[in-house]
Structure formats: structure tokens, C-alpha cells
Amino acid sequence: MKCLEAKRIMSSYLDSEVTREEMSLFQAHLKSCLECLHRLRALERTKLVARSLGRKSVPPELALRLRVAASQEIASLRRSRWEMLHVHWENAFRALMVPATGGLVTAVLTYANPCPRSERRTHHVLHASPVADHTV
């Protein structure tokens, strides 16, 4: 094992999170490398000092904010990409529905009657019977 690899697994070694093979290689490396041995001893002292400080309590509002943020993140991950796409599509579609409906209603009212009123009167007058009603 080289120094670079030994430095990489040093913390894991102290936490007993290495495989037996890594442990054997690391211990063999420490027998031949004083620099890594000194680094390991310094890391051990640092861990002891950190433990002696004890645990500090987390302010209640921070713990609550972290729980809320974690729950929101989990909820957002539960939605699939298709669901998110569907929501975006619905929102865009709803924004266009009011103007489109107004345009459709206007078109129907404007073009549903094939001849305007002025033409209807002329049409009736032209096609009126030639016999006039002359009652006095």
C-alpha cells in the first residue's frame, strides 16, 4: 500500500470500517512508514479531543426546519417526471382556456347567423306576396 491510499482509508480504519484485507495492508504500511504512523496518531488525538467536547444540543427551531426540509425533499422526489410534466401542462392549458373560450364564443355569435339583420329585412320585403293588404 502506498501513502496516498493509506491517507485515504485512515479515518475509516479508526472507525473500524475497513475490510480485513485493507486492515492488513494498512498495518503493514504503518510498520514501514513513520510519516503515516505519525499522521494516524495525530488523527487519533483529534478524535479524542472532539469526543471530549461532548454533544451539543440542536436548537428546537433548527431541528424542526431540518425535518420540514427533509420531508419536502422526500415528497418532491416521490413525484415522477411524468407527473411533474402533467402538472406543468395543465397549468399552461388553464392559462389559455379563458382567452380561447372567449374567442370561440365571439366567433359563434358572430358567424352562427349567416345573414345580418339588415339583409333579413330586405329579404322578407323582396319575397313578400305581390298582393298587398289594403284594409281601410
The first five atom37 places (N, CA, C, CB, O) and aatype in JSON, in Angstrom:
{
  "aatype": [12, 11, 4, 10, 6, 0, 11, 1, 9, 12, 15, 15, 18, 10, 3, 15, 6, 19, 16, 1, 6, 6, 12, 15, 10, 13, 5, 0, 8, 10, 11, 15, 4, 10, 6, 4, 10, 8, 1, 10, 1, 0, 10, 6, 1, 16, 11, 10, 19, 0, 1, 15, 10, 7, 1, 11, 15, 19, 14, 14, 6, 10, 0, 10, 1, 10, 1, 19, 0, 0, 15, 5, 6, 9, 0, 15, 10, 1, 1, 15, 1, 17, 6, 12, 10, 8, 19, 8, 17, 6, 2, 0, 13, 1, 0, 10, 12, 19, 14, 0, 16, 7, 7, 10, 19, 16, 0, 19, 10, 16, 18, 0, 2, 14, 4, 14, 1, 15, 6, 1, 1, 16, 8, 8, 19, 10, 8, 0, 15, 14, 19, 0, 3, 8, 16, 19],
  "atom_mask": [
    [1, 1, 1, 1, 1],
    [1, 1, 1, 1, 1],
    [1, 1, 1, 1, 1],
    [1, 1, 1, 1, 1],
    [1, 1, 1, 1, 1],
    [1, 1, 1, 1, 1],
    [1, 1, 1, 1, 1],
    [1, 1, 1, 1, 1],
    [1, 1, 1, 1, 1],
    [1, 1, 1, 1, 1],
    [1, 1, 1, 1, 1],
    [1, 1, 1, 1, 1],
    [1, 1, 1, 1, 1],
    [1, 1, 1, 1, 1],
    [1, 1, 1, 1, 1],
    [1, 1, 1, 1, 1],
    [1, 1, 1, 1, 1],
    [1, 1, 1, 1, 1],
    [1, 1, 1, 1, 1],
    [1, 1, 1, 1, 1],
    [1, 1, 1, 1, 1],
    [1, 1, 1, 1, 1],
    [1, 1, 1, 1, 1],
    [1, 1, 1, 1, 1],
    [1, 1, 1, 1, 1],
    [1, 1, 1, 1, 1],
    [1, 1, 1, 1, 1],
    [1, 1, 1, 1, 1],
    [1, 1, 1, 1, 1],
    [1, 1, 1, 1, 1],
    [1, 1, 1, 1, 1],
    [1, 1, 1, 1, 1],
    [1, 1, 1, 1, 1],
    [1, 1, 1, 1, 1],
    [1, 1, 1, 1, 1],
    [1, 1, 1, 1, 1],
    [1, 1, 1, 1, 1],
    [1, 1, 1, 1, 1],
    [1, 1, 1, 1, 1],
    [1, 1, 1, 1, 1],
    [1, 1, 1, 1, 1],
    [1, 1, 1, 1, 1],
    [1, 1, 1, 1, 1],
    [1, 1, 1, 1, 1],
    [1, 1, 1, 1, 1],
    [1, 1, 1, 1, 1],
    [1, 1, 1, 1, 1],
    [1, 1, 1, 1, 1],
    [1, 1, 1, 1, 1],
    [1, 1, 1, 1, 1],
    [1, 1, 1, 1, 1],
    [1, 1, 1, 1, 1],
    [1, 1, 1, 1, 1],
    [1, 1, 1, 0, 1],
    [1, 1, 1, 1, 1],
    [1, 1, 1, 1, 1],
    [1, 1, 1, 1, 1],
    [1, 1, 1, 1, 1],
    [1, 1, 1, 1, 1],
    [1, 1, 1, 1, 1],
    [1, 1, 1, 1, 1],
    [1, 1, 1, 1, 1],
    [1, 1, 1, 1, 1],
    [1, 1, 1, 1, 1],
    [1, 1, 1, 1, 1],
    [1, 1, 1, 1, 1],
    [1, 1, 1, 1, 1],
    [1, 1, 1, 1, 1],
    [1, 1, 1, 1, 1],
    [1, 1, 1, 1, 1],
    [1, 1, 1, 1, 1],
    [1, 1, 1, 1, 1],
    [1, 1, 1, 1, 1],
    [1, 1, 1, 1, 1],
    [1, 1, 1, 1, 1],
    [1, 1, 1, 1, 1],
    [1, 1, 1, 1, 1],
    [1, 1, 1, 1, 1],
    [1, 1, 1, 1, 1],
    [1, 1, 1, 1, 1],
    [1, 1, 1, 1, 1],
    [1, 1, 1, 1, 1],
    [1, 1, 1, 1, 1],
    [1, 1, 1, 1, 1],
    [1, 1, 1, 1, 1],
    [1, 1, 1, 1, 1],
    [1, 1, 1, 1, 1],
    [1, 1, 1, 1, 1],
    [1, 1, 1, 1, 1],
    [1, 1, 1, 1, 1],
    [1, 1, 1, 1, 1],
    [1, 1, 1, 1, 1],
    [1, 1, 1, 1, 1],
    [1, 1, 1, 1, 1],
    [1, 1, 1, 1, 1],
    [1, 1, 1, 1, 1],
    [1, 1, 1, 1, 1],
    [1, 1, 1, 1, 1],
    [1, 1, 1, 1, 1],
    [1, 1, 1, 1, 1],
    [1, 1, 1, 1, 1],
    [1, 1, 1, 0, 1],
    [1, 1, 1, 0, 1],
    [1, 1, 1, 1, 1],
    [1, 1, 1, 1, 1],
    [1, 1, 1, 1, 1],
    [1, 1, 1, 1, 1],
    [1, 1, 1, 1, 1],
    [1, 1, 1, 1, 1],
    [1, 1, 1, 1, 1],
    [1, 1, 1, 1, 1],
    [1, 1, 1, 1, 1],
    [1, 1, 1, 1, 1],
    [1, 1, 1, 1, 1],
    [1, 1, 1, 1, 1],
    [1, 1, 1, 1, 1],
    [1, 1, 1, 1, 1],
    [1, 1, 1, 1, 1],
    [1, 1, 1, 1, 1],
    [1, 1, 1, 1, 1],
    [1, 1, 1, 1, 1],
    [1, 1, 1, 1, 1],
    [1, 1, 1, 1, 1],
    [1, 1, 1, 1, 1],
    [1, 1, 1, 1, 1],
    [1, 1, 1, 1, 1],
    [1, 1, 1, 1, 1],
    [1, 1, 1, 1, 1],
    [1, 1, 1, 1, 1],
    [1, 1, 1, 1, 1],
    [1, 1, 1, 1, 1],
    [1, 1, 1, 1, 1],
    [1, 1, 1, 1, 1],
    [1, 1, 1, 1, 1],
    [1, 1, 1, 1, 1],
    [1, 1, 1, 1, 1]
  ],
  "atom_positions": [
    [[0.85, -1.18, 0.0], [0.0, 0.0, 0.0], [0.89, 1.23, 0.0], [-0.96, 0.0, 1.22], [1.92, 1.27, 0.67]],
    [[0.48, 2.24, -0.76], [1.23, 3.5, -0.83], [0.62, 4.51, 0.13], [1.24, 4.06, -2.28], [-0.49, 4.32, 0.62]],
    [[1.35, 5.57, 0.41], [0.91, 6.6, 1.35], [-0.42, 7.23, 0.95], [1.97, 7.68, 1.47], [-1.26, 7.5, 1.81]],
    [[-0.61, 7.47, -0.32], [-1.85, 8.1, -0.78], [-3.07, 7.25, -0.41], [-1.8, 8.32, -2.31], [-4.07, 7.77, 0.07]],
    [[-2.97, 5.94, -0.64], [-4.05, 5.03, -0.3], [-4.21, 4.93, 1.22], [-3.79, 3.63, -0.89], [-5.34, 4.85, 1.72]],
    [[-3.11, 4.95, 1.95], [-3.16, 4.88, 3.42], [-3.86, 6.11, 3.99], [-1.73, 4.76, 4.01], [-4.66, 6.0, 4.91]],
    [[-3.57, 7.28, 3.44], [-4.23, 8.51, 3.9], [-5.73, 8.45, 3.61], [-3.6, 9.75, 3.22], [-6.53, 8.96, 4.39]],
    [[-6.08, 7.85, 2.5], [-7.49, 7.79, 2.1], [-8.32, 6.94, 3.07], [-7.61, 7.22, 0.68], [-9.47, 7.28, 3.35]],
    [[-7.75, 5.86, 3.59], [-8.54, 4.96, 4.44], [-8.27, 5.14, 5.94], [-8.26, 3.53, 4.06], [-8.82, 4.41, 6.76]],
    [[-7.42, 6.11, 6.3], [-7.02, 6.29, 7.69], [-8.21, 6.5, 8.63], [-6.07, 7.46, 7.8], [-8.3, 5.85, 9.67]],
    [[-9.11, 7.39, 8.27], [-10.27, 7.66, 9.12], [-11.18, 6.43, 9.2], [-11.06, 8.86, 8.58], [-11.7, 6.12, 10.27]],
    [[-11.37, 5.76, 8.09], [-12.19, 4.54, 8.08], [-11.55, 3.46, 8.96], [-12.37, 4.02, 6.63], [-12.25, 2.7, 9.63]],
    [[-10.23, 3.39, 8.97], [-9.51, 2.44, 9.8], [-9.79, 2.71, 11.28], [-8.0, 2.51, 9.52], [-10.05, 1.78, 12.05]],
    [[-9.74, 3.98, 11.67], [-10.01, 4.33, 13.07], [-11.46, 4.02, 13.46], [-9.7, 5.81, 13.31], [-11.74, 3.73, 14.62]],
    [[-12.37, 4.09, 12.51], [-13.78, 3.81, 12.77], [-14.12, 2.33, 12.58], [-14.67, 4.66, 11.86], [-15.28, 1.93, 12.67]],
    [[-13.09, 1.52, 12.31], [-13.26, 0.07, 12.06], [-14.21, -0.2, 10.91], [-13.77, -0.63, 13.33], [-15.06, -1.08, 10.98]],
    [[-14.06, 0.57, 9.85], [-14.92, 0.43, 8.67], [-14.13, 0.01, 7.44], [-15.64, 1.74, 8.39], [-14.46, 0.4, 6.32]],
    [[-13.09, -0.79, 7.65], [-12.3, -1.28, 6.52], [-12.39, -2.8, 6.48], [-10.81, -0.83, 6.63], [-12.72, -3.45, 7.48]],
    [[-12.11, -3.35, 5.32], [-12.13, -4.81, 5.19], [-10.89, -5.39, 5.87], [-12.2, -5.24, 3.69], [-9.95, -4.65, 6.2]],
    [[-10.88, -6.68, 6.07], [-9.71, -7.33, 6.69], [-8.48, -7.16, 5.83], [-9.98, -8.83, 6.93], [-7.37, -6.94, 6.32]],
    [[-8.68, -7.26, 4.53], [-7.55, -7.11, 3.61], [-6.97, -5.69, 3.7], [-8.0, -7.4, 2.15], [-5.75, -5.52, 3.76]],
    [[-7.85, -4.68, 3.72], [-7.38, -3.29, 3.84], [-6.67, -3.09, 5.18], [-8.56, -2.3, 3.71], [-5.65, -2.4, 5.25]],
    [[-7.21, -3.68, 6.23], [-6.6, -3.54, 7.56], [-5.2, -4.14, 7.58], [-7.48, -4.22, 8.62], [-4.27, -3.54, 8.12]],
    [[-5.04, -5.3, 6.99], [-3.73, -5.95, 6.95], [-2.74, -5.12, 6.16], [-3.83, -7.36, 6.35], [-1.61, -4.9, 6.6]],
    [[-3.16, -4.67, 4.99], [-2.27, -3.85, 4.15], [-1.9, -2.54, 4.85], [-2.94, -3.54, 2.8], [-0.76, -2.09, 4.79]],
    [[-2.89, -1.94, 5.52], [-2.66, -0.66, 6.21], [-1.67, -0.84, 7.37], [-3.99, -0.06, 6.72], [-0.75, -0.05, 7.53]],
    [[-1.88, -1.89, 8.16], [-0.97, -2.13, 9.28], [0.44, -2.44, 8.81], [-1.5, -3.27, 10.15], [1.42, -2.04, 9.44]],
    [[0.55, -3.16, 7.7], [1.87, -3.44, 7.15], [2.53, -2.15, 6.67], [1.77, -4.46, 5.98], [3.73, -1.96, 6.83]],
    [[1.75, -1.27, 6.09], [2.28, 0.02, 5.61], [2.76, 0.86, 6.8], [1.2, 0.79, 4.8], [3.81, 1.5, 6.73]],
    [[2.0, 0.85, 7.9], [2.38, 1.65, 9.07], [3.72, 1.18, 9.67], [1.28, 1.58, 10.13], [4.46, 1.98, 10.23]],
    [[4.02, -0.12, 9.55], [5.28, -0.64, 10.07], [6.47, -0.1, 9.3], [5.29, -2.15, 10.03], [7.58, 0.0, 9.83]],
    [[6.22, 0.25, 8.04], [7.35, 0.71, 7.21], [7.33, 2.21, 6.95], [7.35, -0.03, 5.89], [8.27, 2.74, 6.36]],
    [[6.26, 2.93, 7.38], [6.16, 4.36, 7.06], [5.87, 5.16, 8.33], [5.06, 4.61, 6.0], [4.75, 5.17, 8.84]],
    [[6.89, 5.83, 8.82], [6.73, 6.63, 10.05], [5.83, 7.85, 9.82], [8.09, 7.09, 10.57], [5.11, 8.26, 10.72]],
    [[5.88, 8.42, 8.63], [5.06, 9.61, 8.34], [3.56, 9.27, 8.48], [5.36, 10.13, 6.89], [2.81, 10.03, 9.08]],
    [[3.14, 8.14, 7.93], [1.73, 7.74, 8.03], [1.38, 7.36, 9.47], [1.44, 6.55, 7.09], [0.26, 7.61, 9.92]],
    [[2.33, 6.76, 10.18], [2.08, 6.41, 11.58], [1.85, 7.67, 12.41], [3.27, 5.59, 12.16], [0.95, 7.71, 13.24]],
    [[2.67, 8.69, 12.19], [2.51, 9.98, 12.91], [1.16, 10.63, 12.54], [3.69, 10.95, 12.58], [0.48, 11.19, 13.4]],
    [[0.8, 10.55, 11.28], [-0.48, 11.12, 10.82], [-1.65, 10.38, 11.5], [-0.6, 11.02, 9.27], [-2.63, 11.01, 11.9]],
    [[-1.53, 9.05, 11.62], [-2.58, 8.27, 12.27], [-2.7, 8.65, 13.75], [-2.3, 6.77, 12.13], [-3.81, 8.81, 14.26]],
    [[-1.57, 8.81, 14.43], [-1.59, 9.2, 15.85], [-2.21, 10.59, 16.02], [-0.15, 9.18, 16.45], [-2.95, 10.82, 16.97]],
    [[-1.92, 11.5, 15.11], [-2.5, 12.86, 15.18], [-4.01, 12.79, 14.97], [-1.84, 13.8, 14.12], [-4.77, 13.5, 15.64]],
    [[-4.44, 11.96, 14.05], [-5.87, 11.81, 13.8], [-6.56, 11.19, 15.02], [-6.1, 10.94, 12.56], [-7.69, 11.57, 15.35]],
    [[-5.9, 10.23, 15.69], [-6.46, 9.63, 16.91], [-6.63, 10.69, 18.0], [-5.55, 8.49, 17.42], [-7.66, 10.74, 18.67]],
    [[-5.6, 11.55, 18.17], [-5.68, 12.62, 19.18], [-6.82, 13.59, 18.84], [-4.33, 13.39, 19.28], [-7.54, 14.04, 19.74]],
    [[-6.98, 13.91, 17.57], [-8.05, 14.83, 17.14], [-9.41, 14.24, 17.47], [-7.94, 15.11, 15.62], [-10.3, 14.95, 17.93]],
    [[-9.59, 12.95, 17.24], [-10.86, 12.3, 17.55], [-11.12, 12.32, 19.06], [-10.86, 10.85, 17.03], [-12.26, 12.53, 19.49]],
    [[-10.08, 12.1, 19.86], [-10.24, 12.12, 21.32], [-10.65, 13.51, 21.81], [-8.94, 11.69, 22.02], [-11.51, 13.64, 22.67]],
    [[-10.04, 14.54, 21.26], [-10.38, 15.91, 21.65], [-11.83, 16.21, 21.25], [-9.42, 16.94, 20.98], [-12.58, 16.81, 22.02]],
    [[-12.22, 15.8, 20.06], [-13.59, 16.03, 19.6], [-14.59, 15.31, 20.5], [-13.75, 15.57, 18.14], [-15.66, 15.85, 20.79]],
    [[-14.26, 14.1, 20.94], [-15.16, 13.35, 21.83], [-15.27, 14.03, 23.2], [-14.68, 11.91, 22.0], [-16.33, 14.03, 23.82]],
    [[-14.16, 14.6, 23.66], [-14.17, 15.22, 24.98], [-15.05, 16.47, 25.02], [-12.75, 15.58, 25.41], [-15.48, 16.89, 26.09]],
    [[-15.3, 17.06, 23.88], [-16.16, 18.25, 23.84], [-17.61, 17.9, 24.14], [-16.06, 18.93, 22.48], [-18.39, 18.76, 24.56]],
    [[-17.98, 16.67, 23.94], [-19.36, 16.25, 24.19], [-20.29, 16.68, 23.07], [0.0, 0.0, 0.0], [-19.9, 17.38, 22.14]],
    [[-21.51, 16.25, 23.21], [-22.52, 16.6, 22.21], [-23.22, 17.88, 22.61], [-23.56, 15.46, 22.05], [-23.53, 18.11, 23.78]],
    [[-23.44, 18.7, 21.65], [-24.19, 19.93, 21.86], [-25.61, 19.71, 21.36], [-23.52, 21.14, 21.13], [-25.83, 19.05, 20.35]],
    [[-26.57, 20.27, 22.09], [-27.96, 20.1, 21.66], [-28.27, 21.06, 20.52], [-28.93, 20.33, 22.85], [-27.76, 22.18, 20.45]],
    [[-29.12, 20.59, 19.66], [-29.54, 21.37, 18.5], [-30.72, 22.24, 18.93], [-29.92, 20.45, 17.28], [-31.63, 21.74, 19.6]],
    [[-30.73, 23.52, 18.56], [-31.89, 24.36, 18.89], [-33.17, 23.76, 18.29], [-31.68, 25.82, 18.37], [-33.15, 23.28, 17.16]],
    [[-34.26, 23.77, 19.03], [-35.5, 23.13, 18.56], [-35.97, 23.67, 17.2], [-36.59, 23.33, 19.58], [-36.45, 22.9, 16.37]],
    [[-35.85, 24.97, 16.98], [-36.33, 25.52, 15.7], [-35.49, 25.03, 14.52], [-36.31, 27.05, 15.74], [-36.0, 24.85, 13.42]],
    [[-34.2, 24.8, 14.75], [-33.35, 24.28, 13.68], [-33.73, 22.83, 13.37], [-31.87, 24.37, 14.07], [-33.81, 22.44, 12.2]],
    [[-33.95, 22.06, 14.41], [-34.34, 20.66, 14.21], [-35.66, 20.59, 13.44], [-34.46, 19.93, 15.56], [-35.82, 19.75, 12.55]],
    [[-36.61, 21.46, 13.79], [-37.9, 21.47, 13.09], [-37.73, 21.87, 11.63], [-38.87, 22.43, 13.79], [-38.32, 21.25, 10.74]],
    [[-36.94, 22.9, 11.38], [-36.71, 23.33, 9.99], [-36.06, 22.24, 9.17], [-35.85, 24.6, 9.95], [-36.39, 22.05, 8.0]],
    [[-35.12, 21.51, 9.77], [-34.47, 20.41, 9.06], [-35.45, 19.29, 8.76], [-33.3, 19.87, 9.87], [-35.41, 18.72, 7.67]],
    [[-36.33, 18.97, 9.7], [-37.33, 17.93, 9.47], [-38.29, 18.33, 8.35], [-38.11, 17.64, 10.74], [-38.64, 17.51, 7.5]],
    [[-38.71, 19.59, 8.36], [-39.63, 20.07, 7.32], [-38.95, 20.02, 5.95], [-40.11, 21.51, 7.63], [-39.54, 19.56, 4.97]],
    [[-37.7, 20.5, 5.89], [-36.97, 20.49, 4.62], [-36.77, 19.07, 4.11], [-35.61, 21.19, 4.78], [-36.91, 18.81, 2.91]],
    [[-36.45, 18.15, 5.0], [-36.27, 16.75, 4.59], [-37.58, 16.16, 4.1], [-35.71, 15.91, 5.76], [-37.6, 15.44, 3.1]],
    [[-38.67, 16.46, 4.78], [-39.96, 15.91, 4.36], [-40.39, 16.49, 3.01], [-41.03, 16.2, 5.41], [-40.96, 15.77, 2.19]],
    [[-40.13, 17.77, 2.78], [-40.46, 18.38, 1.48], [-39.62, 17.76, 0.37], [-40.25, 19.91, 1.52], [-40.11, 17.52, -0.73]],
    [[-38.37, 17.51, 0.65], [-37.5, 16.9, -0.34], [-37.97, 15.49, -0.69], [-36.04, 16.87, 0.17], [-38.0, 15.11, -1.86]],
    [[-38.34, 14.74, 0.32], [-38.83, 13.38, 0.08], [-40.12, 13.43, -0.74], [-39.07, 12.65, 1.41], [-40.3, 12.63, -1.65]],
    [[-41.01, 14.37, -0.41], [-42.27, 14.48, -1.14], [-42.02, 14.86, -2.6], [-43.19, 15.53, -0.48], [-42.7, 14.37, -3.5]],
    [[-41.06, 15.73, -2.84], [-40.79, 16.14, -4.22], [-40.15, 15.0, -5.02], [-39.88, 17.37, -4.24], [-40.33, 14.92, -6.23]],
    [[-39.4, 14.14, -4.35], [-38.77, 13.02, -5.05], [-39.77, 11.93, -5.39], [-37.65, 12.44, -4.21], [-39.55, 11.14, -6.3]],
    [[-40.88, 11.88, -4.66], [-41.89, 10.85, -4.91], [-42.64, 11.09, -6.21], [-42.88, 10.8, -3.76], [-43.15, 10.14, -6.81]],
    [[-42.71, 12.33, -6.67], [-43.4, 12.63, -7.92], [-42.51, 12.23, -9.08], [-43.79, 14.13, -8.01], [-41.32, 12.55, -9.11]],
    [[-43.09, 11.55, -10.01], [-42.32, 11.16, -11.19], [-42.21, 12.33, -12.15], [-42.96, 9.94, -11.89], [-42.93, 13.33, -12.02]],
    [[-41.32, 12.21, -13.09], [-41.15, 13.28, -14.08], [-42.42, 13.46, -14.9], [-39.97, 12.97, -15.0], [-42.74, 14.57, -15.3]],
    [[-43.14, 12.35, -15.16], [-44.38, 12.45, -15.94], [-45.44, 13.22, -15.18], [-44.9, 11.05, -16.3], [-46.19, 14.0, -15.77]],
    [[-45.5, 13.0, -13.87], [-46.46, 13.75, -13.06], [-46.14, 15.24, -13.08], [-46.48, 13.23, -11.62], [-47.04, 16.08, -13.2]],
    [[-44.87, 15.56, -12.96], [-44.48, 16.98, -12.99], [-44.79, 17.59, -14.35], [-42.98, 17.13, -12.67], [-45.25, 18.72, -14.43]],
    [[-44.54, 16.84, -15.42], [-44.84, 17.32, -16.76], [-46.34, 17.53, -16.92], [-44.32, 16.33, -17.82], [-46.77, 18.51, -17.54]],
    [[-47.13, 16.62, -16.36], [-48.59, 16.73, -16.42], [-49.06, 18.01, -15.71], [-49.25, 15.49, -15.79], [-49.92, 18.72, -16.22]],
    [[-48.5, 18.29, -14.55], [-48.87, 19.49, -13.79], [-48.51, 20.74, -14.59], [-48.16, 19.52, -12.42], [-49.31, 21.67, -14.67]],
    [[-47.33, 20.77, -15.18], [-46.93, 21.94, -15.98], [-47.85, 22.1, -17.19], [-45.46, 21.79, -16.45], [-48.24, 23.22, -17.52]],
    [[-48.21, 21.0, -17.83], [-49.09, 21.05, -19.0], [-50.47, 21.58, -18.6], [-49.22, 19.64, -19.64], [-51.03, 22.43, -19.28]],
    [[-51.0, 21.07, -17.48], [-52.31, 21.54, -17.01], [-52.29, 23.04, -16.71], [-52.73, 20.77, -15.75], [-53.22, 23.75, -17.08]],
    [[-51.25, 23.51, -16.06], [-51.16, 24.93, -15.74], [-51.11, 25.78, -17.0], [-49.94, 25.2, -14.87], [-51.76, 26.83, -17.07]],
    [[-50.34, 25.36, -17.98], [-50.26, 26.11, -19.23], [-51.59, 26.07, -19.96], [-49.14, 25.55, -20.13], [-52.02, 27.08, -20.52]],
    [[-52.25, 24.92, -19.97], [-53.53, 24.76, -20.65], [-54.6, 25.64, -20.01], [-53.97, 23.28, -20.63], [-55.38, 26.28, -20.71]],
    [[-54.64, 25.67, -18.68], [-55.62, 26.5, -17.97], [-55.42, 27.98, -18.27], [-55.54, 26.26, -16.46], [-56.4, 28.73, -18.37]],
    [[-54.2, 28.4, -18.41], [-53.93, 29.81, -18.7], [-54.48, 30.21, -20.07], [-52.43, 30.09, -18.63], [-54.83, 31.37, -20.28]],
    [[-54.55, 29.26, -20.99], [-55.03, 29.56, -22.34], [-56.54, 29.35, -22.5], [-54.31, 28.7, -23.34], [-57.11, 29.8, -23.49]],
    [[-57.18, 28.69, -21.55], [-58.59, 28.35, -21.71], [-59.51, 29.56, -21.72], [-59.01, 27.42, -20.61], [-60.43, 29.6, -22.54]],
    [[-59.32, 30.55, -20.86], [-60.21, 31.7, -20.81], [-60.15, 32.48, -22.12], [-59.84, 32.62, -19.63], [-61.21, 32.75, -22.69]],
    [[-58.98, 32.87, -22.62], [-58.97, 33.59, -23.9], [-59.51, 32.74, -25.06], [-57.55, 34.04, -24.23], [-60.19, 33.26, -25.94]],
    [[-59.21, 31.45, -25.05], [-59.68, 30.59, -26.14], [-61.2, 30.46, -26.09], [-59.02, 29.2, -26.07], [-61.85, 30.48, -27.14]],
    [[-61.77, 30.32, -24.91], [-63.22, 30.23, -24.77], [-63.89, 31.52, -25.2], [-63.61, 29.88, -23.34], [-64.92, 31.49, -25.87]],
    [[-63.33, 32.64, -24.81], [-63.87, 33.94, -25.23], [-63.85, 34.09, -26.74], [0.0, 0.0, 0.0], [-64.8, 34.59, -27.33]],
    [[-62.77, 33.68, -27.35], [-62.66, 33.75, -28.8], [-63.67, 32.85, -29.48], [0.0, 0.0, 0.0], [-64.26, 33.24, -30.49]],
    [[-63.88, 31.66, -28.95], [-64.84, 30.72, -29.53], [-66.26, 31.26, -29.42], [-64.74, 29.36, -28.84], [-67.02, 31.2, -30.39]],
    [[-66.63, 31.78, -28.27], [-67.97, 32.33, -28.08], [-68.19, 33.51, -29.02], [-68.18, 32.77, -26.61], [-69.25, 33.62, -29.64]],
    [[-67.2, 34.37, -29.15], [-67.32, 35.51, -30.07], [-67.49, 35.03, -31.5], [-66.08, 36.42, -29.96], [-68.32, 35.57, -32.23]],
    [[-66.74, 34.04, -31.89], [-66.85, 33.52, -33.26], [-68.22, 32.9, -33.51], [-65.76, 32.48, -33.53], [-68.8, 33.11, -34.57]],
    [[-68.73, 32.16, -32.54], [-70.04, 31.54, -32.71], [-71.12, 32.6, -32.82], [-70.34, 30.59, -31.53], [-71.99, 32.51, -33.69]],
    [[-71.08, 33.59, -31.96], [-72.09, 34.64, -32.01], [-72.0, 35.46, -33.29], [-71.96, 35.54, -30.8], [-73.02, 35.91, -33.82]],
    [[-70.8, 35.66, -33.77], [-70.62, 36.48, -34.97], [-71.0, 35.71, -36.23], [-69.18, 36.96, -35.08], [-71.66, 36.26, -37.11]],
    [[-70.6, 34.47, -36.33], [-70.77, 33.74, -37.58], [-71.88, 32.69, -37.57], [-69.5, 33.07, -37.93], [-72.1, 32.05, -38.6]],
    [[-72.58, 32.5, -36.48], [-73.64, 31.5, -36.42], [-74.85, 31.93, -37.26], [-74.06, 31.25, -34.96], [-75.55, 31.08, -37.82]],
    [[-75.1, 33.21, -37.34], [-76.22, 33.72, -38.12], [-75.69, 34.07, -39.51], [-76.89, 34.96, -37.42], [-74.89, 35.01, -39.63]],
    [[-76.1, 33.36, -40.56], [-75.49, 33.56, -41.87], [-75.79, 34.92, -42.5], [-75.94, 32.5, -42.8], [-74.97, 35.42, -43.27]],
    [[-76.91, 35.52, -42.19], [-77.16, 36.83, -42.79], [-77.51, 37.84, -41.71], [-78.28, 36.75, -43.83], [-78.32, 37.56, -40.83]],
    [[-76.91, 39.0, -41.79], [-77.15, 40.04, -40.78], [-78.6, 40.53, -40.85], [-76.18, 41.21, -40.98], [-79.31, 40.22, -41.8]],
    [[-79.05, 41.28, -39.86], [-80.43, 41.77, -39.75], [-80.84, 42.62, -40.93], [-80.59, 42.55, -38.48], [-81.95, 42.48, -41.44]],
    [[-79.98, 43.49, -41.37], [-80.35, 44.39, -42.47], [-80.67, 43.59, -43.73], [-79.22, 45.4, -42.76], [-81.58, 43.95, -44.48]],
    [[-79.93, 42.51, -43.96], [-80.21, 41.68, -45.13], [-81.5, 40.9, -44.93], [-79.04, 40.71, -45.4], [-82.22, 40.65, -45.91]],
    [[-81.82, 40.5, -43.7], [-83.05, 39.76, -43.45], [-84.28, 40.59, -43.79], [-83.11, 39.31, -42.0], [-85.22, 40.06, -44.39]],
    [[-84.3, 41.86, -43.43], [-85.44, 42.71, -43.73], [-85.63, 42.84, -45.24], [-85.27, 44.09, -43.1], [-86.75, 42.73, -45.74]],
    [[-84.55, 43.08, -45.94], [-84.62, 43.2, -47.39], [-85.11, 41.9, -47.99], [-83.26, 43.6, -47.97], [-85.89, 41.9, -48.93]],
    [[-84.65, 40.81, -47.46], [-85.03, 39.5, -47.96], [-86.54, 39.28, -47.81], [-84.25, 38.4, -47.22], [-87.19, 38.79, -48.73]],
    [[-87.09, 39.64, -46.66], [-88.52, 39.48, -46.44], [-89.34, 40.41, -47.33], [-88.85, 39.73, -44.98], [-90.39, 40.02, -47.83]],
    [[-88.86, 41.61, -47.52], [-89.59, 42.57, -48.33], [-89.59, 42.13, -49.77], [-88.99, 43.98, -48.2], [-90.62, 42.22, -50.45]],
    [[-88.47, 41.66, -50.25], [-88.39, 41.22, -51.63], [-89.26, 40.01, -51.89], [-86.96, 40.92, -52.0], [-89.81, 39.87, -52.98]],
    [[-89.39, 39.16, -50.93], [-90.16, 37.94, -51.13], [-91.58, 38.03, -50.59], [-89.45, 36.78, -50.48], [-92.25, 37.01, -50.46]],
    [[-92.03, 39.2, -50.29], [-93.4, 39.36, -49.81], [-94.36, 39.1, -50.96], [-93.63, 40.77, -49.21], [-94.02, 39.28, -52.13]],
    [[-95.53, 38.69, -50.62], [-96.51, 38.39, -51.69], [-96.91, 39.66, -52.42], [-97.78, 37.69, -51.1], [-97.0, 40.72, -51.81]],
    [[-97.16, 39.54, -53.73], [-97.49, 40.73, -54.51], [-98.85, 41.33, -54.13], [-97.49, 40.38, -55.99], [-99.11, 42.5, -54.41]],
    [[-99.7, 40.53, -53.49], [-101.0, 41.07, -53.09], [-100.81, 41.84, -51.81], [-102.07, 39.95, -52.92], [-100.37, 41.28, -50.8]],
    [[-101.13, 43.1, -51.85], [-100.96, 43.95, -50.67], [-102.21, 43.94, -49.86], [-100.58, 45.37, -51.07], [-103.3, 43.82, -50.4]],
    [[-102.09, 44.07, -48.63], [-103.23, 44.11, -47.75], [-103.66, 45.57, -47.62], [-102.9, 43.49, -46.37], [-103.01, 46.36, -46.93]],
    [[-104.77, 45.93, -48.3], [-105.22, 47.32, -48.29], [-106.48, 47.44, -47.47], [-105.46, 47.83, -49.73], [-107.55, 47.7, -48.02]],
    [[-106.41, 47.28, -46.29], [-107.6, 47.45, -45.45], [-107.67, 48.87, -44.97], [-107.59, 46.49, -44.25], [-106.67, 49.49, -44.58]],
    [[-108.85, 49.36, -45.02], [-109.05, 50.74, -44.65], [-109.9, 50.83, -43.42], [-109.67, 51.53, -45.78], [-110.18, 51.92, -42.94]]
  ]
}
